[in-house]
Amino acid sequence: MIRSAYTWLFNRLIVRSDPERAHDLGVGAIAAAGSFAPARRALRATLGHLDGSCAPRRVVGSRSTPLMIGPRRLRGRLGLAAGMDKDAEAVLGLDALGFAFVEVGTITPRPQPGNERPRLWRLVDERGIRNRMGFNNEGAGAAAVRLRDLRRTRAGRGAVVGANIGKNKTTPANRAPADYEYCARLLSPWVDFVVVNVSSPNTPGLRDLQSADLLRPILLAARRGCLDGAPDREVPLFVKIAPDLSDEEIIEVVALTRELGLAGVVATNTTIDHDLGPGGVSGEPLFERALEVVRLVALHLADEQLLIGTGGISTPRDAQRMLDAGADLVEGFSAFIYQGPSWPGEVNRALARR
């Protein structure tokens, strides 16, 4: 019933609205619901309920263990990809809707407005999204305060939250490590994991930082930031890669994560392999390439590392295909826009039954 109502609303009203305005209103509504305990309980009971007795597990070597990010045990395999909750405003509402974890951001050291509008388009027929947002966010300081306040509440401590971090547009490549170190230091005390984003196509030159020689100092700097910010624990550190890298480049990045002992890889970001104009495409058009990248990364990661697969997952079957390709966890975003608030709980419950 809720899915049908959302589909009616999307097809008749939402699809006619400005995409970025609709996004902001949606995040605001989820944040408002999450800030009110009775509303959170209602959302969890009707949409986001997950059976704790069916919590996912993974096999490392010959041992079956609970599926965890660091010390946090997960209630499901599907989380929210970065890009929706850019400033960590709606974590409690998203958690109540049934996402097993929430990746906020991308967060940069200083606030920045992003690229000029329009910068977000729906690809309705293809069930995709094109964006050239450009890391619009309020900056690491504001996000750290919001996450600190979140963790001071019982509900906030219960949510599994990651921070996706990037560099400011005006920061030259040779100073990029300092941006990542700063973000990691400010945010690591309040999050369960950190994701280094060097794969967005909407910050000039950012994707060039995926080469192993340039990526190494960034990952080392992010690790220093995590150690300085949270010296009492090891904050899992991931790197998010683009689907447009060659297979050889992907293998090099994965080898670097193994060498440096990173927690794992997030694969993939949006693709520039399209002819629709500037920006990256996400959603269903990305799925098959994302699946190929996940399969390749899985072959080269160490057993103890985690692989988070994302890119075009729309149905439980899509998510299961990503898991079968070697992902331990999956993330979604575009399908949430098209299918509505019941989607994350439905997918996580379906995966728990498989």
KOLBAMI-459345 format. One record per residue (C-alpha): residue in one letter; z, y, x. Coordinates in steps of 0.05 Angstrom, whole numbers, plus 5000, padded with zeros to 4 digits. Example, Ala and Ser with C-alpha at 12.3 -4.5 7.8 and 13.67 -1.06 7.14 Angstrom:
<nodes>
A515649105246;S514349795273;
</nodes>
This chain:
<nodes>
M500050005000;I501850495056;R495550305094;S491250415032;A494551085018;Y493351315090;T486151075089;W484951475025;L488152095055;F484452025121;N477551925089;R478352505040;L482553015075;I484352885147;V477252745170;R475153435144;S480653785184;D480554065254;P482553465298;E487353845343;R490754185285;A491453515250;H494353225315;D499553775320;L501553705247;G502152955254;V506552985316;G510753515282;A511653085220;I513652475262;A518452905303;A521653175240;A522552475211;G525452225276;S530552785279;F533852555214;A537651905217;P536451685144;A529051805153;R528951395217;R532450815183;A527550845125;L521550845172;R524250255211;A525949865148;T519149965115;L514150055172;G517049925241;H521649325233;L521148835290;D524748165294;G529348165354;S529447405354;C521947415370;A522447885429;P516647755477;R517247355542;R513047275604;V512246725655;V513246905729;G511946305773;S514445735730;R520146125697;S519846425627;T523747075625;P524647635574;L519148165579;M522348775610;I520649445642;G525949505695;P532449315662;R529949475591;R528348885547;L522449025500;R522348875426;G514748805424;R508448835467;L505049455437;G507050145460;L504250845450;A499451085504;A500251765535;G496552345503;M499752385435;D506852615448;K505253075506;D511953425508;A516752865487;E517953165418;A517152555373;V520051965411;L525151765358;G520051785302;L514951385342;D520250875360;A522150805287;L514750685268;G514750045310;F512250225379;A515949795429;F515750355480;V513151065482;E509451385541;V510052135536;G505552645571;T501452775611;I506753255640;T505153735697;P509954135740;R508354805708;P506454945636;Q498955005625;P494655145564;G489254635579;N481854745569;E478855225519;R477654985448;P474354605417;R476854035461;L478053455413;W472953095370;R473252485323;L467751975331;V468851705261;D463051205258;E464950905325;R472550945311;G473451335375;I475952005401;R472852475452;N477552965486;R477453485541;M484553725530;G486153855604;F493553675607;N495954205558;N503554165560;E509954565566;G511454335637;A516353855670;G522354315661;A521654345586;A520253595581;A526353435624;V530953835579;R528153505517;L528852805547;R535852965572;D537953165502;L534652535474;R538652085521;R545152415500;T544352085432;R545451355415;A538651305382;G535351635442;R538551165491;G535850585450;A528550795457;V524450555516;V520851165544;G516051285601;A513451935630;N506052015648;I505552545703;G499752945732;K498153545775;N496754245752;K489554455747;T490555015799;T493854555851;P488954375907;A488053645924;N491753695990;R497953935952;A497553435895;P503052975923;A508053545916;D506353615842;Y507452875829;E513952875870;Y516653465831;C515053165763;A518052495783;R524352815808;L525553215745;L523752675695;S526152025727;P533452125708;W531552095634;V526051575630;D525350825638;F518850845678;V513951345708;V506251305706;V502151685758;N495851945723;V490152055772;S484751835722;S483852365669;P476852655671;N479153325644;T482353615707;P477053785760;G477453335820;L483152905793;R479352255792;D477552345865;L484952215880;Q484051485860;S481051325928;A486150925967;D486751436023;L488352005976;L492451585927;R497251315979;P500851975993;I501252125918;L504551465903;L509351535961;A511152235938;A512252005866;R516751455892;R520751965932;G521452385870;C524051795830;L529051625885;D531552345889;G531952415814;A535151745799;P538551505863;D542951005825;R537150575800;E530050375816;V525250715767;P519050285756;L512850655780;F505850515754;V499050815767;K493850915712;I486650795731;A479850985702;P475050485671;D469350815709;L471550585778;S467350045811;D470249355817;E471149455891;E474950105880;I479449775828;I481049205876;E482849715930;V487650085883;V490949435861;A491749225934;L495149895948;T500049785890;R501849115919;E502749395989;L507349955963;G511149505915;L509449885852;A511749605786;G504549535763;V498249845735;V496150165670;A488850015655;T485150415630;N484351155617;T478551465578;T471351355599;I466051865619;D460551345610;H457551685549;D452552235532;L456652625481;G458553215525;P464453365570;G470952985565;G473052255560;V472051775504;S477551315478;G478050825421;E473550245402;P467550455446;L472050345507;F474749665490;E469949185524;R470049555591;A477549635587;L477948885576;E473648755638;V478149205680;V484448875655;R481548195672;L479848425743;V486548765755;A490248145731;L486747725783;H489348165840;L496348375818;A502448025845;D505847555795;E511948005790;Q507948635775;L506548865704;L499749015675;I499349485615;G492649425581;T490050015540;G483350245515;G480350125447;I485449645418;S484749685342;T487049015313;P492048475331;R486148065354;D484048615403;A491148645429;Q491347885437;R484747895475;M487648405522;L493847965532;D489547355542;A485647745596;G492147815635;A495748425607;D503348355598;L503648955551;V498649365512;E498350085489;G494550435434;F493251145410;S486451235377;A487450675327;F494050995306;I490051605285;Y485051205245;Q489750685215;G496051075204;P503551005209;S503950265190;W499350055247;P504249975306;G509249555267;E503649125238;V500748985307;N507348835340;R509448365283;A502748005286;L503347915361;A510347635353;R507647095307;R502246855356;
</nodes>
